[in-house]
Amino acid sequence: MINIALPKGRLGEKVYAMFELAGYACPSIKENNRKLVFDAEDVGVRYFWVKPSDVSIYVERGAADIGVAGKDILMEYEPDVYELLDLGVGKCRMAVAAKRDFFDDGRRTLKVATKFENIAKKYYATLGRDIDLIHLNGSIELAPILSLSDVIVDIVETGTTLRENDLEVFETIADISARLIANKASFKFKTEKIEEIARAIKAVRDND
């Protein structure tokens, strides 16, 4: 059996639909119950739902052979996994945003609010910019409005929330989408089966 970690929520449902179209259907996963693990023995896979930010941990540590994680998670935590495929779903971007009238004159330390600390650190390190990092877990957009920070580093999908709060994107750090990842040891010992799944998923993506 190939153990597959899927992210809970809308993204996970989209991703499961891709696996289903690729020939790895598991009818019980659609039943209205509280189960977390679903076996599809006829096609040799086992699915389980986990919190999106935990998928890479399950894969890195071998509890899952493969899984689907956002590129933002892979950039932030840098898990020791193989990135096999860009699934082309869950598209958004990691961006720097601030109040519309913000101007960085570079003369003082920039206050940056984010929950993506490593991404923010690395980005500003490439610019040689001194920053004061403020870790927040939610409502990041509030930070510049209340002058807690000068800018935020966060995921932007449509930009509606930013616009409604008189904020705008100043820089795009990276394009984000869901990625198929594999445990390194699993890939070594189950290469054929994992590659077969990846090929089937790629075909679904390319035909979409």
Contacts in CASP RR format, 6 or more apart in sequence:
PFRMAT RR
TARGET T0000
AUTHOR 0000-0000-0000
METHOD contacts of the structure
MODEL  1
MINIALPKGRLGEKVYAMFELAGYACPSIKENNRKLVFDAEDVGVRYFWV
KPSDVSIYVERGAADIGVAGKDILMEYEPDVYELLDLGVGKCRMAVAAKR
DFFDDGRRTLKVATKFENIAKKYYATLGRDIDLIHLNGSIELAPILSLSD
VIVDIVETGTTLRENDLEVFETIADISARLIANKASFKFKTEKIEEIARA
IKAVRDND
1 39 0 8 1.000
1 41 0 8 1.000
1 44 0 8 1.000
1 45 0 8 1.000
1 46 0 8 1.000
2 44 0 8 1.000
2 45 0 8 1.000
2 46 0 8 1.000
2 65 0 8 1.000
2 66 0 8 1.000
2 186 0 8 1.000
2 190 0 8 1.000
2 193 0 8 1.000
2 194 0 8 1.000
2 197 0 8 1.000
3 45 0 8 1.000
3 46 0 8 1.000
3 48 0 8 1.000
3 63 0 8 1.000
3 64 0 8 1.000
3 65 0 8 1.000
3 66 0 8 1.000
4 19 0 8 1.000
4 45 0 8 1.000
4 46 0 8 1.000
4 47 0 8 1.000
4 48 0 8 1.000
4 64 0 8 1.000
4 65 0 8 1.000
4 66 0 8 1.000
4 67 0 8 1.000
5 48 0 8 1.000
5 50 0 8 1.000
5 54 0 8 1.000
5 55 0 8 1.000
5 58 0 8 1.000
5 59 0 8 1.000
5 63 0 8 1.000
5 64 0 8 1.000
5 66 0 8 1.000
5 67 0 8 1.000
5 68 0 8 1.000
6 12 0 8 1.000
6 15 0 8 1.000
6 16 0 8 1.000
6 47 0 8 1.000
6 48 0 8 1.000
6 49 0 8 1.000
6 50 0 8 1.000
6 55 0 8 1.000
6 67 0 8 1.000
6 68 0 8 1.000
7 15 0 8 1.000
7 49 0 8 1.000
7 50 0 8 1.000
7 51 0 8 1.000
7 52 0 8 1.000
7 55 0 8 1.000
7 68 0 8 1.000
7 69 0 8 1.000
7 70 0 8 1.000
7 178 0 8 1.000
8 49 0 8 1.000
8 50 0 8 1.000
8 51 0 8 1.000
8 52 0 8 1.000
9 52 0 8 1.000
11 52 0 8 1.000
11 68 0 8 1.000
11 70 0 8 1.000
11 89 0 8 1.000
11 90 0 8 1.000
11 178 0 8 1.000
12 49 0 8 1.000
12 68 0 8 1.000
14 89 0 8 1.000
14 90 0 8 1.000
14 178 0 8 1.000
15 68 0 8 1.000
15 87 0 8 1.000
15 89 0 8 1.000
15 178 0 8 1.000
16 29 0 8 1.000
16 47 0 8 1.000
18 87 0 8 1.000
18 89 0 8 1.000
18 201 0 8 1.000
18 204 0 8 1.000
18 205 0 8 1.000
19 25 0 8 1.000
19 45 0 8 1.000
19 47 0 8 1.000
19 197 0 8 1.000
19 201 0 8 1.000
20 26 0 8 1.000
21 204 0 8 1.000
22 197 0 8 1.000
22 200 0 8 1.000
22 201 0 8 1.000
22 203 0 8 1.000
22 204 0 8 1.000
23 43 0 8 1.000
23 200 0 8 1.000
24 40 0 8 1.000
24 43 0 8 1.000
24 44 0 8 1.000
24 45 0 8 1.000
24 197 0 8 1.000
24 200 0 8 1.000
25 40 0 8 1.000
25 43 0 8 1.000
26 38 0 8 1.000
26 39 0 8 1.000
26 40 0 8 1.000
26 43 0 8 1.000
26 45 0 8 1.000
26 47 0 8 1.000
28 35 0 8 1.000
28 38 0 8 1.000
28 39 0 8 1.000
28 40 0 8 1.000
29 38 0 8 1.000
29 47 0 8 1.000
36 48 0 8 1.000
36 49 0 8 1.000
37 46 0 8 1.000
37 47 0 8 1.000
37 48 0 8 1.000
38 46 0 8 1.000
38 47 0 8 1.000
38 48 0 8 1.000
39 46 0 8 1.000
40 46 0 8 1.000
40 47 0 8 1.000
45 197 0 8 1.000
48 64 0 8 1.000
50 58 0 8 1.000
52 69 0 8 1.000
52 70 0 8 1.000
52 73 0 8 1.000
53 73 0 8 1.000
55 64 0 8 1.000
55 67 0 8 1.000
55 68 0 8 1.000
55 69 0 8 1.000
55 73 0 8 1.000
55 181 0 8 1.000
56 69 0 8 1.000
56 73 0 8 1.000
56 74 0 8 1.000
56 77 0 8 1.000
56 79 0 8 1.000
56 81 0 8 1.000
56 181 0 8 1.000
57 79 0 8 1.000
58 64 0 8 1.000
58 67 0 8 1.000
59 65 0 8 1.000
59 66 0 8 1.000
59 67 0 8 1.000
59 69 0 8 1.000
59 79 0 8 1.000
59 81 0 8 1.000
59 181 0 8 1.000
59 182 0 8 1.000
59 183 0 8 1.000
60 79 0 8 1.000
60 80 0 8 1.000
60 81 0 8 1.000
60 183 0 8 1.000
61 183 0 8 1.000
62 183 0 8 1.000
62 185 0 8 1.000
62 186 0 8 1.000
64 183 0 8 1.000
65 182 0 8 1.000
65 183 0 8 1.000
65 186 0 8 1.000
65 187 0 8 1.000
65 190 0 8 1.000
65 194 0 8 1.000
66 84 0 8 1.000
66 180 0 8 1.000
66 181 0 8 1.000
66 182 0 8 1.000
66 183 0 8 1.000
66 186 0 8 1.000
66 194 0 8 1.000
66 197 0 8 1.000
67 180 0 8 1.000
67 181 0 8 1.000
67 182 0 8 1.000
68 87 0 8 1.000
68 178 0 8 1.000
68 179 0 8 1.000
68 180 0 8 1.000
68 181 0 8 1.000
69 178 0 8 1.000
69 179 0 8 1.000
69 181 0 8 1.000
70 90 0 8 1.000
70 176 0 8 1.000
70 177 0 8 1.000
70 178 0 8 1.000
70 179 0 8 1.000
71 86 0 8 1.000
71 174 0 8 1.000
71 175 0 8 1.000
71 176 0 8 1.000
71 177 0 8 1.000
71 178 0 8 1.000
71 179 0 8 1.000
72 94 0 8 1.000
72 116 0 8 1.000
72 119 0 8 1.000
72 155 0 8 1.000
72 174 0 8 1.000
72 176 0 8 1.000
74 81 0 8 1.000
74 83 0 8 1.000
74 179 0 8 1.000
74 181 0 8 1.000
75 94 0 8 1.000
75 116 0 8 1.000
75 118 0 8 1.000
75 119 0 8 1.000
75 174 0 8 1.000
76 116 0 8 1.000
76 117 0 8 1.000
76 118 0 8 1.000
76 119 0 8 1.000
77 118 0 8 1.000
78 118 0 8 1.000
79 181 0 8 1.000
80 184 0 8 1.000
81 181 0 8 1.000
81 182 0 8 1.000
81 183 0 8 1.000
81 184 0 8 1.000
82 181 0 8 1.000
82 182 0 8 1.000
82 183 0 8 1.000
82 184 0 8 1.000
82 187 0 8 1.000
83 179 0 8 1.000
83 180 0 8 1.000
83 181 0 8 1.000
84 179 0 8 1.000
84 180 0 8 1.000
84 181 0 8 1.000
84 182 0 8 1.000
84 194 0 8 1.000
84 198 0 8 1.000
85 179 0 8 1.000
85 180 0 8 1.000
85 198 0 8 1.000
85 201 0 8 1.000
85 202 0 8 1.000
85 205 0 8 1.000
86 177 0 8 1.000
86 178 0 8 1.000
86 179 0 8 1.000
87 177 0 8 1.000
87 178 0 8 1.000
87 179 0 8 1.000
87 180 0 8 1.000
87 201 0 8 1.000
87 205 0 8 1.000
88 177 0 8 1.000
88 178 0 8 1.000
88 205 0 8 1.000
89 177 0 8 1.000
89 178 0 8 1.000
90 176 0 8 1.000
90 177 0 8 1.000
90 178 0 8 1.000
91 175 0 8 1.000
91 176 0 8 1.000
91 177 0 8 1.000
92 155 0 8 1.000
92 156 0 8 1.000
92 157 0 8 1.000
92 176 0 8 1.000
92 177 0 8 1.000
93 155 0 8 1.000
93 156 0 8 1.000
93 172 0 8 1.000
93 173 0 8 1.000
93 174 0 8 1.000
93 175 0 8 1.000
93 176 0 8 1.000
94 116 0 8 1.000
94 119 0 8 1.000
94 153 0 8 1.000
94 154 0 8 1.000
94 155 0 8 1.000
94 156 0 8 1.000
94 172 0 8 1.000
94 173 0 8 1.000
94 174 0 8 1.000
94 176 0 8 1.000
95 153 0 8 1.000
95 154 0 8 1.000
95 155 0 8 1.000
95 156 0 8 1.000
95 169 0 8 1.000
95 170 0 8 1.000
95 171 0 8 1.000
95 172 0 8 1.000
95 173 0 8 1.000
96 123 0 8 1.000
96 151 0 8 1.000
96 152 0 8 1.000
96 153 0 8 1.000
96 169 0 8 1.000
96 170 0 8 1.000
96 171 0 8 1.000
96 172 0 8 1.000
96 173 0 8 1.000
97 141 0 8 1.000
97 144 0 8 1.000
97 151 0 8 1.000
97 152 0 8 1.000
97 154 0 8 1.000
97 156 0 8 1.000
97 162 0 8 1.000
97 167 0 8 1.000
97 168 0 8 1.000
97 169 0 8 1.000
97 170 0 8 1.000
98 144 0 8 1.000
98 150 0 8 1.000
98 151 0 8 1.000
98 152 0 8 1.000
98 167 0 8 1.000
98 168 0 8 1.000
98 170 0 8 1.000
99 144 0 8 1.000
99 145 0 8 1.000
99 166 0 8 1.000
99 167 0 8 1.000
100 166 0 8 1.000
100 167 0 8 1.000
100 168 0 8 1.000
102 144 0 8 1.000
102 150 0 8 1.000
102 151 0 8 1.000
102 170 0 8 1.000
104 110 0 8 1.000
104 150 0 8 1.000
104 151 0 8 1.000
106 129 0 8 1.000
109 130 0 8 1.000
109 131 0 8 1.000
109 132 0 8 1.000
110 124 0 8 1.000
110 129 0 8 1.000
110 130 0 8 1.000
110 131 0 8 1.000
110 132 0 8 1.000
110 150 0 8 1.000
110 151 0 8 1.000
111 131 0 8 1.000
111 132 0 8 1.000
111 134 0 8 1.000
111 148 0 8 1.000
111 149 0 8 1.000
111 150 0 8 1.000
111 151 0 8 1.000
112 120 0 8 1.000
112 124 0 8 1.000
112 131 0 8 1.000
112 132 0 8 1.000
112 133 0 8 1.000
112 134 0 8 1.000
112 149 0 8 1.000
112 150 0 8 1.000
112 151 0 8 1.000
112 152 0 8 1.000
112 153 0 8 1.000
113 134 0 8 1.000
113 135 0 8 1.000
113 136 0 8 1.000
113 140 0 8 1.000
113 143 0 8 1.000
113 144 0 8 1.000
113 148 0 8 1.000
113 149 0 8 1.000
113 151 0 8 1.000
113 152 0 8 1.000
113 153 0 8 1.000
114 120 0 8 1.000
114 133 0 8 1.000
114 134 0 8 1.000
114 135 0 8 1.000
114 136 0 8 1.000
114 140 0 8 1.000
114 152 0 8 1.000
114 153 0 8 1.000
114 154 0 8 1.000
115 135 0 8 1.000
115 136 0 8 1.000
115 137 0 8 1.000
115 138 0 8 1.000
115 140 0 8 1.000
115 154 0 8 1.000
116 153 0 8 1.000
116 154 0 8 1.000
117 133 0 8 1.000
117 135 0 8 1.000
119 153 0 8 1.000
119 173 0 8 1.000
119 174 0 8 1.000
120 131 0 8 1.000
120 133 0 8 1.000
120 153 0 8 1.000
121 131 0 8 1.000
121 133 0 8 1.000
123 153 0 8 1.000
123 173 0 8 1.000
124 130 0 8 1.000
124 131 0 8 1.000
134 143 0 8 1.000
134 148 0 8 1.000
134 149 0 8 1.000
136 143 0 8 1.000
140 152 0 8 1.000
140 154 0 8 1.000
141 152 0 8 1.000
141 154 0 8 1.000
141 161 0 8 1.000
141 162 0 8 1.000
141 165 0 8 1.000
141 167 0 8 1.000
142 148 0 8 1.000
143 149 0 8 1.000
143 152 0 8 1.000
144 150 0 8 1.000
144 151 0 8 1.000
144 152 0 8 1.000
144 167 0 8 1.000
145 165 0 8 1.000
145 166 0 8 1.000
145 167 0 8 1.000
151 170 0 8 1.000
152 167 0 8 1.000
153 173 0 8 1.000
155 176 0 8 1.000
156 162 0 8 1.000
156 169 0 8 1.000
159 169 0 8 1.000
162 168 0 8 1.000
162 169 0 8 1.000
180 198 0 8 1.000
180 201 0 8 1.000
182 194 0 8 1.000
186 194 0 8 1.000
187 194 0 8 1.000
END
